[in-house]
Amino acid sequence: MKDLKASPQAPTLTLEKLLDYLEGKLTEAQAAEVDVILANEPEWIDVLESLDLSLRSDPGTRDKAMAFREAATEAIWAPHAAATAAPELNHSGARVKPLFGMPASAWRMAAVILLLMLPTGYFFLQQQQQSLYEEMSGIYLKPYPPTLLRGQGPTAAELLERGLATYQNAEYALAARILTDIVHASDLSEDERITATMYLGLSHLFSDRAADAATQLNKIVQGSASTYSYDAQWYLAWAYWKAGNEAAAREAFKTIASIPGTHRAEAQKILDAWD
């Protein structure tokens, strides 16, 4: 990559200007200036593409970038503190005011490092969390067996039986559609409705609709006590985790680990893995 410290164009490409350029907030004249800089300084194209990827994957990129820049500014300033007493000269000999308390050359390099690291760091954290989920779910997350097929539940309506049989065949998306259609049916008894709600939540969870799963399973956990309450808490924790709500997942696993039950030891192992 070309040495940016030798570039007279680089200081004009601030983080805000790059973000505004990608979000279409610049005037035509301002955008044209950026186009000229990109044509003359092609190393900035990599930075721009990296930032564009982060913007498209995370709407909060601008706020994160501002916070990250402040941290980078503070970290990079210390080695260059002495330089602030003597402003740098640009290519024409004019004195250049330090940006954010740093020499211009230091800021230019910090900007490149910052913008290249931002999406990489974000995606690394996301992948790390997903990796732990995959590891733990592969060990501990197993489909809950249908009540009727275990011979422990109430007699169900025909569509409920069909939905449970579809779930048993691991056709979770289809089971979710069937159970969605009947969960509020007037001819279901209260026990049948609770069963339909439980398996609707489970079907959503195993068909990768974690937020919908959490909604249904939470109805069981927050509702009147039933034979499903304890197991619903266990699967609700997984639904929260898969949906990205780690704080709620931790609390749910802590609850499970604090009371006797079949999932107590597993919940504690997951909490230990987090720590």
N, C-alpha and C positions, 0 to 999 in steps of 0.2 A: 504494500500500500504506500502511496506517496506520502512524504512527510508533511503533515498539515501545518506544522509550525512555520513552514516557508511560504504558506499560501496567503496572499493578500485578500482573497475572497472569503475564506473560511469564517472569520469572526462575524460576518453578517448573518450567518445561518444559526440563529438561536433556536433553542428547543421550542419556544412558543411559536416562532415563525414556521418551523417544520410542521408542528401540529396544526396550525391554522391553514397551512398549504394543503395538507392531506384532507382536512375537513371542509375545504372550499370556502374559508372565511376571508381570504385575501382578496384585494381588489385585482383587477386584471393587470394593472401595472406592477403591483407587488408580486403577483404570481409569475409575471414575465421575468422579474429580477431573479427569482429563485430558479427559474428555468435556465437562465444564463449561467448562474453559479453551478448548477448541476452539470451543465455542458462543459464548463471549464474545470470543474473539480469532481470527476466521476466517482471518487472515493466516497462522496456524500450520498451517492445513490444506494449503496449498501445500507447506510444508516437509515435513509428514508424508507427503504423496503422493510427493514427490520421493525421500524416504528409503525409502519402501516399494518404489518401482520399483528402486532400487539393491539392496535386500535380496533381491528376487525374482530379480534377474539375476546377483547375485554373493554367494555364501554368506560370503565374507570381508569383507563390507561393515563389520561391527562393528569388526574390528581396524583396517581402513583408516581408518574414521571417527575412532577414538581417536588414531591417529598424526597424522591430518590436523588434528584439534583441537589437539593439542599444538603443532604447527607454527604454526597460526593464532593460538594464544594468545601464543606468543613474538613473532610478527610484530606483533600488535596492541598488545602491552603497552607497547612503547617510547614511542609518542606519549602514553600516559596514565600514565607512571611517576609523575609528580608527584602524581597524584590519589590514589595509595594512602596517602599520608600523612594524608589527610582522608577517612574513610569517607563514602559518600553517604547521603542520607536517602531513605527510601521515601515513598510517598504519605501515610503516617500520621505522618511525622516521625521514625520509628525509624531508627537507624543501620544501614546494610546493610554486611555484611562483603564485601569484594571477592572475586569468584570467580576461582580460579586466578591470584591476583595482579593481576587487572584490576578496574576499576570495574564495577559491575553493568550500567550502561548500555552500556559497551563490550562486555561479554561477550554481552549480548542481541543486539546487532547482529552480533557475530562468529559467534554460533550460527546465525543466519539465513543469513549469507553462506556459512558452512561447509557447512550441510546442502543448500543449493541448488547449491553448486559440486561437491559430492562426486560425485553420479551423472553430472553433465555432464562433468566432467573425465575420469572413468573411461571413459565411452562415447566421448569424443573420442579418447582414446589407442587404444581398440580399433578405432575407425573409421579412424584414421590408419594403423595397422598393416595392417588389411584393405585399405585403399586402395593401399598400396605392394605388397602381395601381388598384387592384381588387376592393377596396372600392369605389374609384372615378369612375372607368369605369362602375360599377354596377349602379351608380346613373346617370351619364352624357353621357356615350357612347352608342348611339342608332344607329342602321343601317339607313343609308341614303336612302330614298325611291327612286326607279328607276324613272328616268325622263319620260320615255315613258308612264309608268303607271300613272303618274300624269298629262299626257297630255300636257307637256310643252316643249318637245324636238323635234328635227327634225325627219323626217321619217328615220328609220334605216334599214340596211340590215338585211336579214333573220337571220343570225347568231348572229348579235348584239341583235336583239329582243329575240332570244333564250337565249343568255347569260344574258340579263337583267331579263328575266322571271325566269331563274334558280337562280339568285341572290335574286329575290323577294321571292322565296321559301326557302331561307336561305341555299341553297346548295352552299356554298361559294367556296369550293375547286373546284367543277365542273364548276362553273361560271368562276373561274380564268382560268381554262384550255381552255374553249371556247373563252374567250376574249383574251387570249394570242395568240391564233391561228389567230385572225382576226385584232388585233389592228394595224398591219402594212399593212393590205390588201390594194391593189391599188384602189379597187372600193369603198372605204369609202370616204365620203366627209370629209372636215376638221372638221365640227361640230360633225359628227359621230365618228371620230377618237378621239376627245376630250372626248366624252361621253364614248367610249370604254376604254380609258386610266383611266378616273375617276373611273369607276366601276371595272376595273381590280385592281386598287390600293385598293379600298374598299374590294373587294373579298379576296385579299391577307391579309388585316388587320384582317378580321373576320375569316380567316382560319389559323391564327397564323403564318403568314409569314410577320412579321412586317418590316424587312429590304426591302423586295420586295415591300411592300406597300408604304414605304417611297420613294422609287425610282420613282414609278409611280405618286404618289400624288404630289411630288415635281415638276414633269413636268407640272402639271396643275398650281401650284402656281407660278412657274418661267416663264411660257409661257405667251402668249398674254391673256389679260383679257377675261374671259368667265363667264357664269352664274354659273360656278362651283368654281370659284377662292376662294371665302370666305369659303365655306364649305370644300374645299380641304385643306385649311390652318388648319382648325379645326381637320380634320381626320389625317393630316400630323403630328400634334402635338402628337396625340395618338400613331401613328406609331413610331415616334422617342422614345417616352417614353417606349413603349412595347419592342422596340429593345435595350433598355438600354442606349440610348443617352439622358440622363437627361438634359444636358446643352441645346441641340437643342430643346428639348421639352419645356423647360422653356421659351426660346426665342419665340417660336411659340405661346405659350399660352399668353405671354405678348403682342404680336402683336394683337392677337384676343381681349384681354381685353382692348386694347387702342383705338379700333375703334367701332362705333355703329354696332350692329348686333345681331342676335338671340343667339349667343354663348358667348356674351361679359360677362354677369354676371356669367355664368358657368365657364368660363376661370378664372375669378378673384377668384372664390371660390376655384378652384384647386390650384391656386398660394398661396392663404391664407393657404390652408391645408399643402402645402409644407413648408411654413414658420413656 
